[in-house]
Amino acid sequence: MPLNPSRRSVVLAGAAATALVGAAATPAAAAVQREPRLFAEPWGTLPDGTAVERWTLVDGEVTARILTYGGILQSLEFPDHRGRVRNVVLGFADLEGYLAGNNPGPYFGALIGRYGNRIAGGRFTLDGVEHQLPLNNGPNSLHGGTDSFDKRVWSATPVFGDGTVGLRLSLDSPDGDQGYPGNLHVEVTYTLDRFAQLTLDYLATTDAATVVNLTNHSYWNLAGEGSGTALDHELTIHADGFTPVDETLIPTGEIAPVAGTPMDFRSPRRIAARIRQPYQQILFGQGYDHNWVLDRAGDGLEEAAVLHDPRSGRTLRVSTTEPGLQFYSGNFLDATLVGTGGGVYRQGDGVALETQHFPDSPNQPDFPSTVLRPGEEYRSTTVFGLSR
């Protein structure tokens, strides 16, 4: 997808677009504006010559940077209680960092599809037909396969609303892509508003029955990317139950109560407080890497989790229409990856809160269905709200 030269210098403010002839927009220039602003810049090319863009969204106190490669949320800047601005998500400083990651890799900030989380044996049967997916996580398929949505270049379109600025990313996944049936059209819209909320709206349609489970895989450190551990954050998850897993992190099919276990985050708990307990589920995950069954009153947008950093005063509230939340405590960050700020990421330096349907649902008839059929629409919304 070649980069349109005119987009190298376009700055969009409010509902109007102004081309800056011969001048490149910069984050510093955008930050001084009170109105919502959005601009694109070239951000490298893939080995096949495909151009990648980075889009910057600014609204109120928040600046978000999103890549067309993988739909990645590369950075999200927000001030602490003293007004000091830091990036609160993990990532890489350049495109090469994302390209060099191991497969399956850390998925920093990426859009995940077709199926977020694990599918046992990389196999599922739909309408009597068995489908085989790539195995990229031991005996299982993880996050859509070896060449999944986090490694694709998405088409980008600016979107403006009343006091908001957004970016709609679209992708077409052909029939048989990574073994999944049906031609799938996907749109994900990032919207930033003046209330420091970043909203992700997901939409998908298909021409044949398939399974879909989309999410975003941002790692959060509310003290600031590169500042050290995020395990001192306090976490609340609104869930009475979770889905236990086997040694390959595939759900057993049971929904178990969190009461009396280290999985109980119904009231604020420091993440590190029980992560070293000899509890079998923690041993399987080498930390937290599980799906919580959210307490829901209906199908609408409801708060799922709250993450708070006592040092900076920053709080993240996660609301979603999804039935599950995968909490991952950054167990496999091993000091081999250099982050956005130039430091290495160690275990627990960021935590993921992935709103989604349950892992391995295509093989678990008692879990909420992830089947999408022609004529239906997959719709999902998640809101990440920041405060201090």
C-alpha positions in Angstrom: 0.0 0.0 0.0 2.0 3.0 -1.2 1.9 6.1 1.0 0.0 9.0 -0.7 2.6 11.8 -0.7 0.0 14.4 0.2 -0.6 12.5 3.5 2.9 13.1 4.6 2.0 16.7 5.7 -1.7 16.6 6.4 -3.0 17.8 9.7 -6.7 17.3 10.5 -8.4 19.4 13.2 -12.0 19.2 14.2 -14.1 18.5 11.1 -11.7 20.3 8.7 -8.6 19.1 7.0 -5.7 21.5 6.1 -2.8 20.5 3.9 0.5 22.0 5.0 2.5 22.4 1.9 6.2 21.6 2.4 5.8 21.3 6.2 5.6 18.1 8.3 3.3 18.0 11.3 5.0 17.1 14.6 3.7 15.8 17.9 5.0 18.9 19.7 3.0 21.2 17.3 -0.2 19.1 17.8 0.2 19.0 21.6 -0.3 22.8 22.0 -3.7 22.7 20.3 -6.8 22.3 22.5 -9.0 21.0 19.6 -8.8 17.3 18.6 -6.1 16.8 16.1 -4.8 14.0 13.9 -1.9 13.6 11.5 0.0 10.9 9.7 3.7 10.4 9.0 5.7 7.7 7.1 7.1 5.1 9.5 9.1 2.8 7.4 8.5 0.0 4.9 8.1 -3.8 5.1 10.6 -6.0 3.3 8.2 -6.3 0.4 8.1 -2.5 0.0 4.7 -1.9 1.6 4.7 1.5 3.3 3.7 1.8 7.0 2.2 5.0 8.5 2.1 6.2 12.1 -1.0 8.2 12.9 -1.0 10.6 15.9 -4.3 11.5 17.7 -4.4 14.3 20.2 -7.4 15.3 22.3 -7.2 17.1 25.6 -4.4 15.6 27.8 -4.0 12.4 25.8 -1.8 11.7 22.8 -2.1 8.3 21.1 0.1 7.0 18.3 -1.2 4.1 16.1 0.5 2.2 13.3 -1.1 0.9 10.2 1.2 -2.1 10.7 -0.8 -4.5 13.0 -3.1 -1.7 14.0 -0.7 -1.2 16.8 -1.2 1.3 19.6 2.5 2.2 19.7 2.3 4.8 22.5 -0.3 6.5 24.8 0.8 9.6 26.7 -1.0 10.9 29.7 0.1 13.1 32.7 0.4 11.8 36.3 -1.0 13.5 39.4 1.9 16.0 39.2 1.3 16.8 35.5 4.3 14.8 34.3 3.5 13.2 30.9 4.6 9.6 30.3 3.8 6.9 27.7 1.8 4.2 29.6 2.0 1.3 27.1 4.9 -0.9 26.0 6.2 -0.9 22.5 9.1 -0.4 20.2 10.7 2.8 19.0 10.8 1.8 15.3 9.2 -0.6 12.8 12.2 -2.9 12.9 11.5 -3.7 16.5 8.1 -5.0 15.7 9.4 -6.9 12.6 12.2 -8.6 14.6 10.0 -10.0 17.3 9.9 -13.7 17.6 6.8 -15.6 16.5 4.5 -15.6 18.2 6.2 -12.5 19.8 4.9 -10.1 22.5 2.1 -8.5 20.4 2.8 -5.1 21.9 -0.3 -3.0 21.3 -1.5 -5.0 18.3 -5.0 -5.8 17.0 -5.4 -9.5 17.3 -7.4 -11.8 14.9 -9.0 -13.7 13.6 -9.1 -15.4 17.0 -7.6 -13.8 20.1 -6.2 -16.3 22.6 -5.6 -20.0 22.1 -7.4 -22.8 20.2 -6.5 -26.3 21.3 -4.5 -28.3 18.8 -5.1 -25.5 16.3 -8.3 -27.3 15.2 -12.0 -26.7 15.4 -15.1 -28.2 13.7 -17.7 -25.9 12.3 -20.9 -27.2 10.5 -19.3 -30.6 10.3 -16.0 -29.4 8.7 -12.7 -29.6 10.5 -10.4 -26.6 10.1 -6.6 -26.8 10.8 -4.8 -23.6 11.9 -1.0 -23.0 12.3 0.5 -24.2 15.6 2.5 -21.3 17.0 2.2 -21.8 20.8 3.4 -25.4 21.6 0.6 -27.7 20.5 -1.9 -24.9 20.1 -2.8 -21.9 17.8 -2.4 -18.5 19.4 -3.8 -15.1 18.4 -4.8 -16.1 14.8 -1.7 -18.0 13.7 1.8 -17.3 12.4 0.7 -14.6 9.9 -2.2 -13.0 11.7 -3.7 -9.6 11.9 -1.0 -8.1 14.0 1.4 -8.6 11.1 -0.8 -7.0 8.4 -0.9 -3.5 7.1 -4.4 -2.0 7.6 -6.0 0.7 5.6 -6.5 3.9 7.6 -9.3 6.5 7.4 -9.6 9.6 9.7 -12.9 9.9 11.6 -14.2 12.9 13.5 -17.1 13.4 15.9 -18.4 15.9 18.4 -15.3 16.6 20.4 -13.6 13.4 19.3 -10.9 12.3 16.9 -10.5 8.8 15.5 -8.9 6.4 13.1 -10.8 3.7 11.3 -8.6 0.7 10.3 -9.9 -1.8 7.8 -8.6 -5.2 6.6 -9.9 -8.0 4.4 -8.9 -11.5 5.3 -9.5 -14.0 2.5 -11.2 -17.4 2.7 -8.6 -19.9 4.1 -6.5 -17.3 5.7 -4.5 -19.1 8.4 -7.0 -22.0 7.9 -10.1 -20.0 8.8 -13.1 -20.2 6.5 -14.9 -17.3 4.9 -13.9 -14.0 3.4 -13.8 -11.7 6.5 -14.0 -7.9 6.4 -12.8 -6.2 9.6 -13.0 -2.6 10.7 -11.5 -1.4 14.0 -12.0 2.3 15.0 -9.9 4.0 17.6 -11.6 7.1 19.0 -10.0 9.5 21.5 -12.1 12.0 23.4 -11.6 15.0 25.7 -12.4 12.8 28.7 -9.2 10.8 28.3 -11.0 7.8 26.9 -9.7 5.7 24.1 -12.5 3.6 22.6 -12.1 0.6 20.3 -15.1 -0.3 18.2 -14.8 -3.6 16.3 -16.9 -4.7 13.3 -16.6 -7.8 11.2 -18.7 -9.5 8.5 -18.2 -12.7 6.6 -19.6 -14.5 3.5 -19.3 -18.0 5.1 -19.6 -19.3 8.6 -16.4 -18.7 10.6 -15.2 -18.0 14.1 -14.1 -14.5 15.2 -12.6 -13.1 18.5 -10.9 -9.8 18.1 -9.0 -7.8 20.8 -6.2 -5.4 21.4 -3.0 -6.6 23.1 -1.6 -3.5 24.8 0.7 -3.9 27.8 0.1 -1.3 30.5 2.5 0.3 32.9 0.8 3.3 34.5 4.0 4.5 36.1 5.4 4.9 32.6 6.9 2.6 30.0 10.4 1.5 31.0 9.9 2.6 34.6 10.2 -0.9 36.0 7.7 -3.4 37.3 3.9 -3.0 36.9 3.3 -5.7 39.4 3.0 -3.1 42.2 -0.1 -1.8 40.5 -3.5 -2.5 42.2 -5.9 -4.5 40.1 -9.7 -5.0 40.4 -11.5 -7.4 38.1 -15.3 -7.6 38.3 -15.6 -11.4 38.1 -16.7 -14.1 40.5 -15.3 -16.8 38.2 -12.5 -17.7 35.8 -11.8 -20.5 33.3 -9.0 -22.8 34.7 -6.5 -24.1 32.2 -4.3 -27.2 31.6 -0.6 -27.2 31.4 -0.8 -25.8 27.8 -3.1 -23.0 28.9 -6.2 -24.4 27.2 -9.4 -24.1 29.3 -10.6 -27.3 30.9 -14.2 -26.2 30.2 -14.9 -25.5 33.9 -15.9 -22.1 35.3 -14.3 -22.0 38.8 -15.0 -19.5 41.6 -12.2 -17.0 42.3 -13.1 -16.9 46.0 -10.3 -18.2 48.3 -7.7 -18.3 45.5 -5.0 -15.9 44.1 -7.4 -15.3 41.2 -9.7 -13.2 43.4 -9.4 -9.5 42.3 -13.0 -8.6 43.2 -11.5 -5.9 45.5 -8.3 -3.9 44.7 -5.2 -6.2 45.1 -1.6 -5.5 44.4 -0.7 -7.8 41.5 2.5 -9.0 43.1 0.9 -10.0 46.4 0.0 -13.5 45.4 1.8 -14.1 42.1 4.4 -16.3 43.8 2.0 -18.6 45.6 2.3 -22.3 44.8 -1.2 -22.3 43.2 -1.4 -24.8 40.3 -3.0 -22.3 37.9 -0.2 -19.7 38.5 2.4 -22.5 38.0 0.8 -23.4 34.7 0.9 -19.8 33.5 4.2 -18.8 35.2 2.1 -16.0 36.6 -1.3 -14.7 35.6 -2.4 -15.7 32.0 -6.1 -16.5 32.4 -9.6 -15.6 31.3 -11.9 -14.1 33.9 -15.7 -14.6 33.4 -17.0 -11.1 33.9 -20.0 -10.3 36.0 -22.4 -8.8 33.6 -26.0 -7.4 33.8 -26.6 -7.4 30.1 -25.1 -7.0 26.6 -24.1 -3.3 26.9 -20.9 -1.6 27.9 -19.9 -2.4 31.5 -16.8 -1.8 33.6 -14.7 -4.9 33.6 -11.5 -3.9 35.5 -9.7 -1.1 37.2 -5.9 -0.8 37.2 -4.3 1.8 39.6 -0.7 2.9 40.1 -0.2 4.4 43.6 3.1 6.1 42.6 1.8 8.1 39.7 -1.8 8.4 40.7 -2.9 7.2 37.3 -5.9 4.9 37.0 -7.1 2.9 34.0 -10.7 1.8 33.8 -11.6 -0.9 31.3 -15.2 -1.2 30.1 -16.4 -3.6 27.5 -19.3 -5.4 25.8 -17.3 -8.6 25.9 -18.0 -11.6 28.3 -14.3 -12.2 29.2 -11.1 -10.5 30.2 -7.7 -12.2 29.7 -5.3 -10.8 32.4 -1.7 -11.5 31.5 1.1 -10.3 33.9 3.9 -10.1 31.3 5.4 -13.4 32.4 7.5 -14.0 29.3 9.2 -10.6 29.1 12.8 -11.7 29.6 15.1 -8.6 29.1 15.7 -9.5 25.4 13.5 -6.7 24.0 14.4 -3.0 24.0 11.4 -0.8 24.5 10.3 2.6 23.2 12.3 4.5 25.8 15.5 2.6 25.3 15.4 0.2 28.3 14.9 -3.5 28.3 11.6 -5.1 29.4 11.7 -7.6 32.2 9.1 -9.9 33.6 6.1 -8.0 34.8 7.2 -4.6 33.3 3.7 -4.4 31.7 0.4 -6.2 32.1 -2.3 -6.9 29.4 -6.0 -6.6 30.0 -7.5 -8.2 26.8 -11.3 -7.9 26.5 -12.6 -10.9 24.5 -14.6 -14.1 24.3 -13.2 -17.1 26.1 -10.2 -19.1 24.9 -10.9 -22.2 22.8 -14.6 -21.4 22.5 -14.9 -23.2 19.2 -14.1 -26.4 21.0 -16.1 -25.6 24.2 -19.9 -25.8 23.6 -20.7 -24.4 27.0 -18.8 -21.2 26.4 -20.3 -18.2 24.7 -20.3 -18.8 20.9 -17.8 -17.1 18.7 -19.4 -18.2 15.4 -20.2 -15.5 12.8 -22.4 -16.3 9.9 -23.3 -14.5 6.6 -25.8 -11.7 7.2 -24.6 -11.2 10.8 -22.3 -8.5 12.2 -19.7 -9.1 14.8 -19.7 -5.9 17.0 -17.7 -5.3 20.1 -16.6 -2.2 22.0 -13.9 -1.6 24.7 -13.1 1.7 26.4 -9.8 2.4 28.1 -10.4 5.4 30.4 -7.5 7.2 32.0 -7.6 9.5 35.1 -5.2 10.8 37.7 
